[in-house]
């Protein structure tokens, strides 16, 4: 067996591999199968109510006695702008009409931020999942301390050295270094800030050199050879998301799976048109329509996501799946379809070869 970073033992896992949380795609069964196979499975509760989150955590715990990760969203609350929101809805009006739905008159903040969600925090303190990870920012230092005192290991996503230093100062245990190749929502703290869009390799080396915390590489890693590559760069582990979407245990729908197995997987784009925050997914009509020349700025996150989800729901009822978020990283063409435990075993073999 290859030598592992000490942080892997602290996580209580056998392999330097974390399955990304992927809210809406990861399931308790997916996370449990990954954890049972020796890696760290994850569930994302950022889009869940407190009771839904309780059920997901309890269901995961019922399926595995191994450690697993629970991910929360730490985004700033949306700054309401009636003019901006109305302009975005008016822009989408032709798509709503095509889908047989009236344009919504109001957009809602469908995802509550962990920053002011006392109920979710209390739930985490009560249930004490082995690992909790933060995306889009950080909770207060007091909450991080309380989680540590509850025996929870914490992780947080960084897309830059500046964010990594904030994570280190806050007392988080490890940094998830998310390169520009990664699928899904970019973890940048401030989506309006200048984004250097560092690659996973550059970001990992930068954080290994400039911080003292263990670094977990995320973005573009799809097989065991990729895992070994980021470990050679100094990462303690690799986090893979897109690689697990085709597992039968994931919640990805038939359209998502079909597109990920097709040539469409060869074209992904980082866009704010779907949710209001930068996120990478396979290109569809909503992305191209929302980014067409002359398009207004999307409504803020997660208000734009409310519009996209309503549009997708209406269109899907008519058999049109061109408006759904199908997140995928630049390594998407390398995705493989196999059960989660088999995929972890395959990744292990490739890493050890």
N, C-alpha and C positions, 0 to 999 in steps of 0.2 A: 504493500500500500504506500502511496506517495505521502509525503509529509504534509500535514494540514496546518493551517493557521490556528493558533490557540483559540480564536474566537469561535471556530466551528464546534469545539468541545463545549464552549460556554452555551452555544445554542442547543446543544444536546442532540446534534445530528451526526451522521456518518460521512456525508458527502458535502463538498463545497458548492451546494446547489440549492437555490431558492426558487420556488415557483411564484411568479409575480401574482399579486392579489387580483387584478383584473375584475373590478366590480361589475357585476352583471354577467360575467362569463365564468369566473371561478365559482365552484360549488363546494359545499362541505365534503361531498364524496371525492371530488378532484383533489382537494387539499389533503384529505385523509389518505388517499391512495399514494400521493407523493410522499407524505410523512412516513407512512408505513414502509415505503421503499427505501427510507434512509435519508431523504432530503427534507427540506422545510416547505411544507405546503402552506398556502395562504388563502384567506378569504378577504374580500373587500366589503366593508359595511358602510362606506361613505354615502351610498344611495339608499340605505335601509332605515326604516323606523327603528325605534328602540326594541320593540317586540320582535321585529324581523331579525334584528341583530342578535338578540338573545337566542332565538331559534337557531340561527346559523352557527353560532358558537357552540351551543349545546349539541347540535347535530354533528358537528365536526368532532367534538370531544367524545361523542358516543361511538364514532367510527375509528378512532385512533387513540392510543395511549401515548403517542409520540408528540413532541412539540409541534406547534403550528403558529402561524402569524395572522394577526387581525389588523387590517389596514383602515385608517380613517383619513378624511379630507380636512385639511387645515387652511382652506381658502378664506380670503377676506370676503365679507358679505358684499353682495352686488350693490353697486351705486346706481340707484334707480334714476333713469333718464327717460321720461315719457316720450320725448321727441325721437330719441335714438331707437327706442323699442318699437314705436309706431312705424318708423321708416323701415326697420328690418322686417316687420310683419307685412308691410305693404310690398316690399320687394319679393317676399315669398308667396304673395297672393296668387300668382298663376299656378304655383305648385299645389297650393291648397285647393284651388278650383279644379285642377286636374284630378285630385284625389277625392273629390266629392265632399269637401268639408269647407265650412265657412271659416274665414280668417279669424283666429282667436282675438278677442277684444282686450285680453290682459295676459301677461306672462307671469308665472309664479316662480319663486325661488325654491325649486323642487328638491334641492339637496341642502340640508342644514349643515353649516360648518361645525366641526368639532371644537372650534375656538370658543363657542358659546353654547355648546350642547351639554348641559350638566347631566342629563339623563344617560347619554351614551358614556360619559366619563364614569359616572357612578356604576354603570353596568360593567365596565372594564375592571374597575376596582373590586366589584363583587365577584365576577367570574374569573378574574386573573388568568387570561390566556397567557401562554408562555412568552409570546412575542407580540408587540404592538408596533406598527410602523406608521409614519406620518407622511402625507403627500401634500404638496402645494404650500408648505410652510411648517410652522412649529406651534405647538400649544405653549402655554406659559411654563416657565421654569418650575413653578410650584407643582403643576400637574405632572411634569416629567419626574420630579422627585417622588411624588406620591405613587406613581407607577413603579418606580424602582423599589420603593419600600414595600410594595406589594409583590415583589419578586418577578416583575415583568422586565424583559429585555426590550430595549427600544431601538428602532431604526428610523432614519429620516432620509428622504430623497434630496439630493443636491444636483443642480445642473451647472454649477460654477464653483470656483474656489471661495468666493464671497459667501455663498450659501453654506458651503461646507464649514467654514469658520464659525458661522452662526450656530450651526448644528453642534459643533464641538463645544462652543461656549455655553450652550444650553444644557449640556450634560447628557446628551443622547449617547447611546452605546456604540453605534456604528453608522456609517454613511452609505447610502445607496447612490452610487455615481451613475446618473442617467445620461447617457450619451444621446446625441441627436438622432441616432439610428433607431431608437426605441419606439415601439408602438404604443398607442394609447396616449393619455394625457401627459404632457410635459410637466414635470414637477416644479417648474420655475415659480419662485415665491411671488414675484410681481410680473404678471403677463405683459404689462406695459413697459417694463424695463428693457434695456438693450440686452439681447441674447447673443452671446458669442457662438452658440450652437456647436459647442465642442463635441468631438467624436468621443466615443466610449474610451478608446485607447488613450487619447490625450488627457481626458478628464481623470481617468484612473491614475495615470502617472503623476499628474499634477497633485492630486489629493494624497497619494501615497507619500510624495515628497514633502508636502506642505502642511499636512495635518498628522495628528498622532492616533487617530481612530482607525479601526479596521474599515476597509473599503470594499463594498460589494459592487461589482460591475454589472450594469444593466444597459442593454441596447445592442442589438445585432448578434447576440450569442444564440446559436441555434443547435449546436451539437457539442460533443465532448471535446473536440479539437478546439472549438471556440472557448470552452471553459478553461482548458489548459493555457490557451493564449493569454487570457486575462489574469490567470494566476501567475503566469510568468511576468506580467507587468506589475505584480505586487498586490493584486486584489486578494482578499481573503476568501471570496466566493463569487459566483456568478448568479444573477437573477434572470430567469428566462420566462417570458410571457407568451409571445406568439407561438413558440414551440409547443405549448400545451393546448392551444385553442382547438385543434382537431381531435384531441382525446375525447372518447365517448362520454367521459364524466363531466365535460365542460357543458355550459349552458348555451353555447353558440348554436344559432338556429341553422336550418338547412341551407338558406341562402348564403349565410356567412361561410359555412363550411365549403359549399360549392365554389364560391369565389376564391377562397384561400387555396383551393386545389387547382385553380385555373390560372391562365396567363394574367388575369387581373391582379394576382398577387405580386406581379413584377412592377407594379406602379403604385407606390404609396405617396402620401403627401401630408406634410405638416400644415394643419389648417385650423382656423378658429370658426369656420363657417358652421360647424355642427353644434358646438357647445358654447362658444364664446371665449374659450381658452385654447391655446395651441395644443393640438393632439394629432398623432399620426395614424392614418388609416388608409385602407384601399380606396382609391378614387371612385366616387359615384356621382350621380347627377346633382345631388344637393351640394356637394363640394364644388363642382364646376360652375353651377348656377350661382352659388353664394360668393364665388371668387371672380366672377366675370367682371370685365372692365366696367367701371361705373357703379359697381355694387356698393351699397352703404356699409358702414361698419356693423358687424353683428351686434346684437344686444349683449350685455355683459353675461358672464357665467354666473349661475347656471340658467339664466333666463332664456338665452338662445337655445339651450338644450331642451327646455320645455317646449319651445316652438318646434324643434326638430323631432322630438319624440311624438308630439301630437300629429305632425305631418306624416311621420313614418307609420304610425298606427293606422291612420286613415288610408294611406296608400297600400299598406300590407293587406288590408281587408279586400282590396281590389287586385291582389296578386302582384303588386309593384313593390319590390324591395330595394329600389334605387335611392331611398332617402334615409336608410338606417346607418348608424355608426358601426362600421366593421373595422375595428382598430387592428392594426398590424404594423410591425416594424419592417425595416428595410431587408431583413433576412427572411421575409415571408415566403419566398419561393422555396426555401429549404424546409418548410414545415412538413412534418410526417404524421400520418394518421395511425395511431396505435394507442392501446390502453395506457393510462398514466404510469402504472407500475412498470409496464414493459418499456415505456419511454425512458423512465429514470434508469432502469437497468441498462438500456442501450447507451444512454449518456455516460453512465459509469464505465462501461466497457470501452467506449471511445476515448474517454479521458485517461484511462489507465493504459491504453495501447501505445 
